[in-house]
Amino acid sequence: MRTDAHASRTARSAPSGLPSLTTQIFIGLLLGIAVGYLWPQFGVAVKPLADVFLRMIKMIIAPLLFSTLVVGIAGTGDMKAMGRIGLKAIVYFEVATTIALFLGLLLVNVFKPGAGLTLPIGADTSAAAAMVQNQQHAWDILLHMFPTSVVDAMARGDILQVVIFSLFFGIALAAIGAKGQPVLGSASCSRSASSSR
């Protein structure tokens, strides 16, 4: 069975005369820029196609994320190895976030967005007041991480809730061992179908 999957993967990765997927994406990007610049009316006319394409991408994110995380976590089988991988992921996330924070601070101090902007004195401040009243506290943020229903979280596109559910589901699947193999196989097939791998 393993050799069939390997042969199928090898056959798909064989050169088909087309450029790589990355090259195709960049070609599409350049063509989109050219069409928008040279024929802006045509670009506006095909906007519904762009909206459909973006909705299709959003549609596949939650199932792909769920199945990838479940297969990744349950597929390790070793809780210690999973803990090491999780620790490395957290460290990587913190380092990347810190770099992004400092880069953002640098750009704000260099370009000074909003400098010289004057707001009218009679400006409506009700939106700002509503934001202050709806401010979430630490407990609310923690509570929001856990979905009441994974289907609802996927439907709303709440990625954090999908990730939390996937973590618990993957850990539970790894803990039950061989009895969870059919579900793990199903998640693996779902991941393959979602990512065309």
C-alpha positions as CSV (number, residue, x, y, z in Angstrom):
1,M,0.0,0.0,0.0
2,R,2.8,2.4,0.9
3,T,4.5,1.8,-2.5
4,D,1.3,2.5,-4.4
5,A,1.0,5.9,-2.6
6,H,4.7,6.6,-3.3
7,A,4.3,5.7,-7.0
8,S,1.2,7.8,-7.3
9,R,3.0,10.8,-5.7
10,T,6.0,10.3,-7.9
11,A,3.9,10.1,-11.1
12,R,2.1,13.3,-10.2
13,S,5.4,15.1,-9.5
14,A,6.8,14.1,-12.8
15,P,7.4,17.0,-15.2
16,S,4.3,17.7,-17.3
17,G,5.7,20.5,-19.4
18,L,4.0,23.1,-17.2
19,P,5.9,25.5,-15.0
20,S,5.9,24.9,-11.2
21,L,2.9,26.0,-9.2
22,T,4.9,28.9,-7.7
23,T,5.8,30.1,-11.2
24,Q,2.2,29.8,-12.3
25,I,1.1,31.9,-9.3
26,F,3.6,34.6,-10.1
27,I,2.6,34.6,-13.8
28,G,-1.1,35.0,-12.7
29,L,-0.1,37.8,-10.4
30,L,1.7,39.7,-13.1
31,L,-1.1,39.1,-15.6
32,G,-3.6,40.4,-13.0
33,I,-1.5,43.6,-12.5
34,A,-1.2,44.1,-16.3
35,V,-5.0,43.6,-16.9
36,G,-5.8,46.0,-14.1
37,Y,-3.4,48.6,-15.4
38,L,-4.1,48.3,-19.1
39,W,-7.8,47.5,-19.1
40,P,-9.3,48.6,-15.8
41,Q,-12.9,48.2,-17.0
42,F,-12.3,44.6,-17.8
43,G,-10.7,44.1,-14.4
44,V,-13.8,45.4,-12.8
45,A,-16.0,43.2,-15.0
46,V,-14.3,40.0,-13.9
47,K,-14.4,40.9,-10.2
48,P,-17.1,38.3,-9.5
49,L,-14.7,35.6,-10.7
50,A,-12.1,37.0,-8.2
51,D,-14.7,36.9,-5.4
52,V,-15.6,33.3,-6.2
53,F,-11.9,32.4,-6.2
54,L,-11.3,34.0,-2.8
55,R,-14.4,32.3,-1.4
56,M,-13.2,29.0,-2.6
57,I,-9.9,29.6,-0.9
58,K,-11.6,30.6,2.4
59,M,-13.9,27.5,2.1
60,I,-11.0,25.1,2.1
61,I,-8.9,26.7,4.9
62,A,-10.7,25.2,7.9
63,P,-11.0,21.6,6.7
64,L,-7.4,21.7,5.5
65,L,-6.1,23.1,8.8
66,F,-8.2,20.6,10.8
67,S,-7.1,17.6,8.9
68,T,-3.4,18.7,8.7
69,L,-3.2,19.3,12.5
70,V,-5.0,16.1,13.4
71,V,-2.8,14.0,11.1
72,G,0.3,15.7,12.3
73,I,-0.4,15.3,16.0
74,A,-2.0,11.8,15.9
75,G,0.5,10.6,13.3
76,T,3.5,11.1,15.6
77,G,2.1,8.6,18.1
78,D,4.7,9.6,20.6
79,M,3.5,12.3,23.1
80,K,7.1,13.3,24.0
81,A,8.0,13.9,20.4
82,M,4.8,15.9,20.0
83,G,5.7,18.0,23.0
84,R,9.1,18.8,21.6
85,I,7.5,19.7,18.3
86,G,5.0,21.9,20.1
87,L,7.7,23.6,22.1
88,K,9.7,24.3,18.9
89,A,6.5,25.7,17.2
90,I,5.8,28.0,20.2
91,V,9.4,29.3,20.2
92,Y,9.3,29.8,16.4
93,F,5.9,31.6,16.7
94,E,7.3,33.9,19.5
95,V,10.4,34.7,17.6
96,A,8.5,35.5,14.4
97,T,6.0,37.6,16.3
98,T,8.8,39.6,18.0
99,I,10.5,40.2,14.7
100,A,7.2,41.4,13.1
101,L,6.5,43.6,16.1
102,F,9.9,45.3,15.9
103,L,9.6,45.6,12.1
104,G,6.2,47.3,12.5
105,L,7.6,49.7,15.1
106,L,10.5,50.6,12.9
107,L,8.2,51.2,9.9
108,V,5.8,53.3,12.0
109,N,8.7,55.5,13.3
110,V,10.2,55.9,9.8
111,F,7.0,56.6,7.8
112,K,4.9,58.2,10.6
113,P,1.4,57.3,9.3
114,G,-1.3,59.8,10.3
115,A,1.2,62.6,11.0
116,G,-0.4,65.9,10.0
117,L,-3.9,64.4,9.9
118,T,-6.4,66.7,11.6
119,L,-9.8,65.5,12.6
120,P,-12.8,67.8,12.7
121,I,-13.6,68.9,16.2
122,G,-17.3,67.8,15.9
123,A,-16.2,64.3,14.8
124,D,-18.5,61.5,15.9
125,T,-16.9,59.6,18.7
126,S,-19.6,57.0,19.3
127,A,-17.7,54.3,17.5
128,A,-14.7,54.8,19.7
129,A,-16.9,54.8,22.8
130,A,-18.5,51.5,21.7
131,M,-15.1,49.9,21.1
132,V,-14.1,50.8,24.7
133,Q,-17.3,49.3,26.1
134,N,-16.9,46.1,24.1
135,Q,-13.3,45.6,25.1
136,Q,-12.6,42.0,26.0
137,H,-10.8,41.0,29.2
138,A,-8.3,38.2,29.6
139,W,-10.9,35.7,30.7
140,D,-13.1,36.6,27.6
141,I,-10.2,36.1,25.3
142,L,-9.3,32.7,26.9
143,L,-13.0,31.6,26.8
144,H,-13.3,32.6,23.1
145,M,-10.4,30.2,22.2
146,F,-12.7,27.2,23.0
147,P,-15.5,26.6,20.6
148,T,-19.0,25.6,21.6
149,S,-19.2,23.8,18.3
150,V,-16.4,23.0,15.9
151,V,-18.9,23.2,13.0
152,D,-19.9,26.7,14.0
153,A,-16.2,27.7,14.3
154,M,-15.5,26.3,10.8
155,A,-18.6,28.0,9.4
156,R,-17.5,31.4,10.9
157,G,-13.9,30.9,9.9
158,D,-12.7,31.3,13.4
159,I,-9.2,29.8,12.9
160,L,-8.1,29.9,16.5
161,Q,-11.1,27.8,17.6
162,V,-10.4,25.3,14.8
163,V,-6.8,25.0,15.9
164,I,-7.7,24.5,19.6
165,F,-10.3,21.8,18.7
166,S,-7.8,20.1,16.3
167,L,-5.1,20.0,19.0
168,F,-7.5,18.3,21.5
169,F,-8.9,16.0,18.8
170,G,-5.4,15.0,17.6
171,I,-4.1,14.3,21.1
172,A,-7.2,12.2,21.9
173,L,-6.7,10.3,18.7
174,A,-3.1,9.6,19.5
175,A,-4.1,8.5,23.0
176,I,-6.5,5.8,21.9
177,G,-3.9,4.3,19.6
178,A,-4.9,1.6,17.1
179,K,-8.6,2.1,17.6
180,G,-8.2,5.6,16.1
181,Q,-6.5,4.5,12.9
182,P,-9.6,4.6,10.8
183,V,-10.3,8.1,11.8
184,L,-6.7,9.1,11.3
185,G,-6.8,7.5,7.8
186,S,-10.0,9.4,7.1
187,A,-8.3,12.7,8.2
188,S,-5.3,11.9,6.1
189,C,-7.5,11.3,3.0
190,S,-9.3,14.6,3.7
191,R,-6.0,16.4,4.0
192,S,-4.8,14.9,0.7
193,A,-8.1,15.8,-1.1
194,S,-7.9,19.4,0.3
195,S,-4.3,20.0,-0.6
196,S,-4.2,17.9,-3.8
197,R,-1.2,15.9,-2.5
